[in-house]
Amino acid sequence: MALQDLTPQLRTRLSRMERAVGWFVLLATALLLFGFGYYIYTRAQTKGWFKIKVPFYTFTDRATGLKEGDPVQLMGFDVGQITRITSQPPEDYEHNVYVEFEIKEPYYGYLWTEGSRARVTSADFLGKRQLEVTKGTGGHATYAFNPLQELTLEQARTMLEPQRWKFAQDIFDSATNAIARAQTFISQKSLDAIAARGLSHFQALDTALERKKITAVWNQPQHRYETYGRTNKFWLPSEESPAVTERLEKLVGQIEAALPNFLILTNQINIVLSNSANMTSNFNAVALGARPAVSNLDFITAQLKHSGALGEWLLPTNFNTKLDAAFDGANLLLTNANTNLANLNLANLNLAIINLANITSNLNAQVQANSNLLTGISSTVMDADTFIQGLKRHWLLRSAFKTNNAPAPPPKRR
């Protein structure tokens, strides 16, 4: 039925329904587009599409267990992914496999020129390996996001502003002594040192401006930052460990090499066990042969117990009684002798000691009572000596004290 055949009321209702369906379709389309956009946005945040990614590369001996798209770890976190794996040209004798990877922000700030390494380690027991980077310990940041400029000394002195310009290179006055370090603020003292060094220009970073993309990369051999051009990526030294399958193959080879020796050892063990079995069987035969001798010995020892046996012949029954009586007599004799000796000697010795003590005590009392006693005795002895010497010189008694001073006769001649 044509539309013009409808009544005005039906045509009005139909137009209203068409407008409602149109608005519904438009709203559903808008919700669908909004949901799809939100999914894309969350997916981009999860994958880090809006974050800055910094490229690095390293070299490995083999690409076993690695593939493009694998995550890169730092301190246990997934901080990037491998972007390229390829072999080196045949004329490169030092490196085999080229591995390029990206580190997203803010984790690239952990990688410095000193201490950062790219480690290839085993991830499972099926030969899978993973790439892991280590945190730097010193040096300089691998990449810079500030504008890189070359300044002369005159420009640096005129545009010198504190806390803005930094050196973009290491400047040495000799082989080891640095007068300026990269990423340190420029000062008048450092400019004077550079002028004394004889340099007219140097590289500098403007810290007042920070870009959302890489502006400079560190050149390790030249000790300075250079402009980043997507081809001069920073190289990280690699530390590679063999895959688990290679370790298992090596272990299997060692087991195969040791297996003949193990079989020889088992054969020797079998020989020892068979010899032990033969020895035990021989011991059994010896034990069976020794049973009559043991029975006879048991019979002999039983005969030594009853009256009239060999034991009583060697040691009579009254032997112990006689021996005890002899010991008692000897003990009594020693006791009496000890008593007599004690009564005789100790009593006399005690009396003599008492008398000597009385004498010495009396002498001590006399000396204490008369302190001039010893002085008088000494004076008496000296006076007696003087008297005797005077008698020797008297003319009447001189001849009594004459000594024979005649010379000895000469020896006879033969």
C-alpha positions as CSV (number, residue, x, y, z in Angstrom):
1,M,0.0,0.0,0.0
2,A,1.4,3.4,-1.0
3,L,2.2,6.0,1.6
4,Q,-0.4,8.4,0.1
5,D,-3.1,5.9,0.7
6,L,-2.6,6.1,4.5
7,T,-4.6,8.4,6.6
8,P,-3.0,11.6,8.1
9,Q,-3.0,10.0,11.6
10,L,-1.1,6.9,10.4
11,R,1.4,9.0,8.4
12,T,2.0,11.1,11.6
13,R,2.6,8.1,13.7
14,L,4.9,6.5,11.1
15,S,7.1,9.7,10.8
16,R,7.5,9.8,14.6
17,M,8.5,6.1,14.6
18,E,11.1,6.7,11.9
19,R,12.6,9.6,13.9
20,A,12.8,7.5,17.1
21,V,14.5,4.6,15.2
22,G,16.9,7.1,13.6
23,W,17.8,8.5,17.0
24,F,18.3,5.0,18.4
25,V,20.6,4.0,15.6
26,L,22.6,7.2,16.0
27,L,22.9,6.7,19.7
28,A,23.9,3.1,19.3
29,T,26.5,4.1,16.7
30,A,27.9,6.8,19.1
31,L,28.1,4.3,22.0
32,L,29.8,1.8,19.7
33,L,32.4,4.3,18.6
34,F,33.0,5.5,22.2
35,G,33.5,1.9,23.4
36,F,35.8,1.1,20.5
37,G,37.8,4.3,21.2
38,Y,38.0,3.6,24.9
39,Y,39.3,0.0,24.1
40,I,41.9,1.4,21.8
41,Y,43.0,4.0,24.5
42,T,43.3,1.4,27.3
43,R,45.0,-1.0,24.9
44,A,47.5,1.8,24.0
45,Q,48.2,2.5,27.7
46,T,48.7,-1.2,28.4
47,K,51.1,-1.6,25.5
48,G,52.8,1.7,26.2
49,W,51.9,3.2,22.8
50,F,51.9,6.8,24.2
51,K,55.1,6.3,26.2
52,I,58.6,7.2,25.1
53,K,60.6,4.2,24.0
54,V,64.4,4.3,23.9
55,P,66.3,1.8,21.7
56,F,69.3,-0.3,22.7
57,Y,71.1,-3.1,21.1
58,T,73.5,-5.9,22.1
59,F,75.2,-8.9,20.6
60,T,74.9,-12.6,21.5
61,D,76.5,-15.8,20.4
62,R,73.3,-17.5,19.3
63,A,69.6,-16.6,19.0
64,T,68.4,-19.8,20.6
65,G,65.2,-19.3,22.7
66,L,64.8,-15.6,21.7
67,K,62.3,-14.1,19.2
68,E,61.0,-10.7,18.3
69,G,58.3,-9.4,20.5
70,D,59.6,-11.1,23.7
71,P,59.5,-8.9,26.8
72,V,62.6,-7.4,28.3
73,Q,62.9,-7.4,32.1
74,L,64.4,-5.1,34.6
75,M,64.4,-6.0,38.3
76,G,61.6,-8.4,37.6
77,F,59.4,-5.9,35.6
78,D,58.5,-6.1,31.9
79,V,60.0,-2.8,30.7
80,G,60.2,-3.3,27.0
81,Q,60.4,-5.8,24.2
82,I,62.7,-7.2,21.6
83,T,62.2,-5.5,18.2
84,R,64.8,-7.1,16.0
85,I,67.0,-10.2,15.8
86,T,69.3,-10.8,12.9
87,S,72.7,-12.3,12.2
88,Q,75.8,-10.3,11.6
89,P,77.6,-10.2,8.3
90,P,80.0,-13.0,7.5
91,E,83.0,-10.7,7.8
92,D,82.2,-9.8,11.4
93,Y,84.4,-12.2,13.3
94,E,83.7,-10.7,16.8
95,H,79.9,-10.9,17.0
96,N,77.3,-13.4,15.8
97,V,73.7,-12.2,16.5
98,Y,72.4,-8.7,16.6
99,V,69.6,-8.1,19.1
100,E,67.7,-4.8,19.2
101,F,65.2,-3.9,21.9
102,E,63.3,-0.9,23.3
103,I,62.9,0.3,26.9
104,K,59.8,2.3,27.7
105,E,59.6,5.2,30.2
106,P,60.4,5.7,33.0
107,Y,62.6,2.5,33.1
108,Y,65.2,3.8,30.6
109,G,66.3,6.1,33.3
110,Y,67.8,3.1,35.2
111,L,70.2,2.4,32.4
112,W,73.5,4.3,32.7
113,T,76.9,4.1,31.0
114,E,78.4,2.2,33.9
115,G,77.0,-1.0,35.4
116,S,74.2,-1.6,32.9
117,R,74.4,-5.0,31.1
118,A,72.1,-7.0,28.8
119,R,71.9,-10.5,30.3
120,V,70.5,-13.5,28.3
121,T,69.3,-16.1,30.8
122,S,67.2,-19.3,30.7
123,A,63.4,-18.9,31.2
124,D,62.3,-22.5,31.4
125,F,63.4,-26.1,30.9
126,L,62.4,-26.2,27.2
127,G,65.1,-24.0,25.8
128,K,63.3,-20.7,26.2
129,R,65.5,-17.7,27.1
130,Q,64.8,-14.1,28.1
131,L,66.6,-10.8,27.9
132,E,67.2,-8.9,31.1
133,V,68.9,-5.5,31.6
134,T,70.6,-4.5,34.8
135,K,70.5,-1.2,36.7
136,G,73.4,1.2,36.2
137,T,75.8,2.0,39.0
138,G,77.4,5.2,37.7
139,G,78.6,7.2,34.8
140,H,76.1,9.2,32.7
141,A,72.5,8.7,31.3
142,T,72.5,6.8,28.1
143,Y,70.1,9.3,26.3
144,A,69.3,13.0,26.7
145,F,66.0,14.8,26.0
146,N,67.4,18.4,26.2
147,P,68.5,20.4,23.1
148,L,72.1,19.7,22.3
149,Q,74.2,22.8,21.2
150,E,77.8,23.6,20.5
151,L,78.9,26.7,22.5
152,T,82.0,28.8,22.3
153,L,83.6,30.2,25.4
154,E,82.4,33.7,24.5
155,Q,78.8,32.5,24.1
156,A,79.0,30.5,27.3
157,R,80.2,33.5,29.3
158,T,77.5,35.8,27.9
159,M,74.6,33.4,28.1
160,L,75.7,31.8,31.4
161,E,72.7,31.2,33.6
162,P,72.9,29.2,36.8
163,Q,71.0,25.9,36.9
164,R,70.3,25.9,33.2
165,W,73.2,24.9,31.0
166,K,75.0,21.6,31.5
167,F,78.1,20.1,29.9
168,A,77.4,17.5,27.3
169,Q,80.9,16.0,27.3
170,D,83.8,15.0,29.5
171,I,86.7,17.4,29.2
172,F,90.1,16.3,30.5
173,D,93.3,18.2,31.0
174,S,95.3,15.0,30.8
175,A,94.6,11.3,30.3
176,T,92.8,10.8,33.6
177,N,92.1,14.2,35.3
178,A,88.7,15.6,34.3
179,I,88.2,19.4,34.5
180,A,84.5,19.1,33.4
181,R,82.0,16.2,33.6
182,A,79.0,15.7,31.4
183,Q,75.6,16.6,33.0
184,T,77.2,19.0,35.4
185,F,76.2,22.7,35.4
186,I,78.5,25.1,33.7
187,S,80.3,27.5,36.0
188,Q,82.8,30.4,35.6
189,K,85.5,28.3,37.2
190,S,85.0,25.4,34.7
191,L,85.1,27.9,31.8
192,D,88.4,29.3,33.0
193,A,89.8,25.7,33.2
194,I,88.6,25.0,29.7
195,A,90.2,28.2,28.4
196,A,93.5,27.2,30.1
197,R,93.1,23.8,28.4
198,G,93.1,25.7,25.0
199,L,89.6,24.7,23.9
200,S,87.4,27.2,22.1
201,H,84.1,25.4,22.0
202,F,82.3,22.5,23.7
203,Q,79.0,20.6,23.7
204,A,76.2,21.7,26.1
205,L,72.6,20.8,27.0
206,D,69.9,23.3,27.6
207,T,68.0,22.0,30.6
208,A,65.4,24.7,30.4
209,L,63.8,22.9,27.5
210,E,62.9,19.2,27.6
211,R,61.6,17.4,24.5
212,K,59.3,14.4,24.2
213,K,61.7,12.6,21.9
214,I,65.4,11.7,22.1
215,T,67.8,14.5,21.3
216,A,71.2,13.0,22.0
217,V,72.8,9.7,22.7
218,W,76.1,9.1,24.7
219,N,79.1,8.2,22.6
220,Q,81.3,6.1,24.9
221,P,84.6,6.2,22.9
222,Q,84.5,10.0,22.5
223,H,83.1,10.7,26.1
224,R,80.3,13.1,24.9
225,Y,76.7,13.3,23.7
226,E,76.0,13.4,20.0
227,T,72.8,14.1,18.1
228,Y,70.5,11.1,17.9
229,G,69.6,10.0,14.3
230,R,67.8,6.6,14.8
231,T,71.0,4.8,13.6
232,N,73.4,5.6,16.5
233,K,71.7,3.5,19.2
234,F,73.4,2.9,22.6
235,W,75.2,-0.5,22.9
236,L,74.9,-2.6,26.1
237,P,77.5,-5.3,26.8
238,S,76.0,-8.7,27.0
239,E,76.3,-11.5,29.5
240,E,75.0,-14.7,28.0
241,S,74.3,-18.1,29.7
242,P,73.7,-21.2,27.6
243,A,70.2,-22.6,27.3
244,V,69.0,-25.4,29.5
245,T,68.9,-27.8,26.6
246,E,72.6,-27.2,25.9
247,R,73.3,-27.7,29.6
248,L,71.3,-31.0,29.5
249,E,73.2,-32.1,26.4
250,K,76.5,-31.4,28.2
251,L,75.3,-33.2,31.3
252,V,74.2,-36.2,29.1
253,G,77.6,-36.2,27.5
254,Q,79.4,-36.3,30.9
255,I,77.1,-39.1,32.0
256,E,77.8,-41.1,28.8
257,A,81.6,-40.6,29.4
258,A,81.2,-41.7,33.0
259,L,78.9,-44.7,32.3
260,P,81.6,-47.2,31.4
261,N,83.4,-46.5,34.7
262,F,80.1,-46.9,36.5
263,L,79.5,-50.2,34.8
264,I,83.0,-51.3,35.8
265,L,82.3,-50.3,39.3
266,T,79.0,-52.3,39.3
267,N,80.9,-55.3,38.0
268,Q,83.5,-55.0,40.8
269,I,80.6,-54.7,43.3
270,N,79.1,-57.9,41.9
271,I,82.5,-59.6,42.3
272,V,82.8,-58.4,45.9
273,L,79.3,-59.6,46.7
274,S,80.0,-63.0,45.2
275,N,83.2,-63.3,47.2
276,S,81.3,-62.3,50.3
277,A,78.8,-65.0,49.7
278,N,81.5,-67.6,49.3
279,M,83.2,-66.3,52.5
280,T,80.0,-66.6,54.4
281,S,79.5,-70.1,53.1
282,N,83.0,-71.0,54.2
283,F,82.4,-69.5,57.6
284,N,79.3,-71.6,57.9
285,A,81.4,-74.8,57.2
286,V,84.0,-73.7,59.7
287,A,81.3,-73.1,62.3
288,L,79.8,-76.5,61.7
289,G,83.3,-78.1,62.1
290,A,84.0,-76.2,65.3
291,R,80.8,-77.3,67.0
292,P,82.4,-80.6,68.4
293,A,85.3,-78.6,69.8
294,V,83.0,-76.1,71.5
295,S,81.0,-79.0,72.9
296,N,84.2,-80.6,74.3
297,L,85.3,-77.3,75.8
298,D,81.9,-76.9,77.5
299,F,82.2,-80.4,78.9
300,I,85.7,-79.6,80.3
301,T,84.6,-76.4,81.9
302,A,81.7,-78.2,83.5
303,Q,84.2,-80.8,85.0
304,L,86.1,-78.0,86.7
305,K,83.2,-77.1,89.0
306,H,82.6,-80.2,91.1
307,S,84.7,-81.5,94.0
308,G,88.0,-83.0,93.2
309,A,88.3,-81.2,89.9
310,L,91.5,-79.7,88.5
311,G,90.6,-76.3,89.9
312,E,90.6,-77.6,93.5
313,W,93.9,-79.3,92.8
314,L,95.6,-76.1,91.8
315,L,93.8,-73.9,94.5
316,P,92.7,-75.9,97.5
317,T,89.6,-74.8,99.4
318,N,91.6,-73.6,102.5
319,F,93.9,-71.5,100.4
320,N,91.8,-68.3,100.8
321,T,91.6,-68.8,104.6
322,K,95.4,-69.2,104.9
323,L,96.0,-66.2,102.7
324,D,93.6,-64.0,104.8
325,A,95.3,-65.1,108.0
326,A,98.7,-64.2,106.6
327,F,97.5,-60.7,105.6
328,D,96.0,-60.2,109.0
329,G,99.3,-61.0,110.7
330,A,101.3,-58.8,108.5
331,N,98.8,-55.9,109.1
332,L,99.1,-56.3,112.9
333,L,102.9,-56.4,112.7
334,L,103.0,-53.2,110.7
335,T,100.5,-51.5,113.1
336,N,102.7,-52.4,116.2
337,A,105.9,-51.2,114.5
338,N,104.3,-47.9,113.5
339,T,103.0,-47.4,117.1
340,N,106.4,-48.1,118.6
341,L,108.2,-45.9,116.2
342,A,105.8,-43.1,116.8
343,N,106.0,-43.4,120.6
344,L,109.8,-43.6,120.5
345,N,110.9,-41.1,118.0
346,L,108.2,-38.6,118.1
347,A,108.2,-38.2,121.9
348,N,112.0,-37.6,122.0
349,L,111.9,-35.3,119.0
350,N,109.1,-33.3,120.5
351,L,111.0,-32.9,123.8
352,A,114.2,-31.8,122.0
353,I,112.2,-29.2,120.0
354,I,110.6,-27.9,123.2
355,N,113.9,-27.5,124.9
356,L,115.4,-25.7,121.9
357,A,112.4,-23.4,121.8
358,N,112.9,-22.6,125.6
359,I,116.6,-21.8,125.0
360,T,115.9,-19.5,122.1
361,S,113.1,-17.8,123.9
362,N,115.3,-17.1,127.0
363,L,118.1,-15.7,124.8
364,N,115.6,-13.5,123.0
365,A,114.2,-12.3,126.3
366,Q,117.7,-11.4,127.6
367,V,118.5,-9.5,124.4
368,Q,115.2,-7.6,124.5
369,A,115.9,-6.7,128.2
370,N,119.4,-5.5,127.6
371,S,119.8,-3.8,124.3
372,N,123.5,-3.1,125.0
373,L,124.4,-6.7,125.5
374,L,125.6,-7.3,121.9
375,T,127.5,-3.9,121.9
376,G,129.3,-4.9,125.2
377,I,130.3,-8.3,123.8
378,S,131.7,-6.7,120.7
379,S,133.7,-4.1,122.8
380,T,135.1,-6.9,125.0
381,V,136.3,-8.9,121.9
382,M,138.0,-5.7,120.4
383,D,139.7,-4.9,123.7
384,A,141.0,-8.5,124.0
385,D,142.4,-8.3,120.5
386,T,144.2,-5.0,121.4
387,F,145.7,-6.6,124.6
388,I,147.1,-9.5,122.7
389,Q,148.6,-7.3,120.0
390,G,150.3,-5.2,122.8
391,L,151.8,-8.4,124.4
392,K,153.3,-9.3,121.0
393,R,155.2,-6.0,120.9
394,H,156.5,-6.1,124.6
395,W,160.3,-6.8,124.7
396,L,159.9,-9.5,127.4
397,L,157.3,-11.6,125.5
398,R,158.4,-10.8,121.9
399,S,160.3,-14.0,121.6
400,A,157.2,-16.1,122.5
401,F,155.4,-14.8,119.4
402,K,158.4,-15.1,117.0
403,T,157.7,-16.6,113.6
404,N,160.1,-18.6,111.4
405,N,160.9,-16.3,108.5
406,A,164.0,-18.2,107.3
407,P,164.3,-18.4,103.5
408,A,163.7,-21.8,101.9
409,P,166.9,-23.7,100.8
410,P,167.7,-23.5,97.1
411,P,166.9,-26.6,95.1
412,K,169.6,-29.1,94.6
413,R,171.3,-29.3,91.2
414,R,171.5,-32.6,89.5
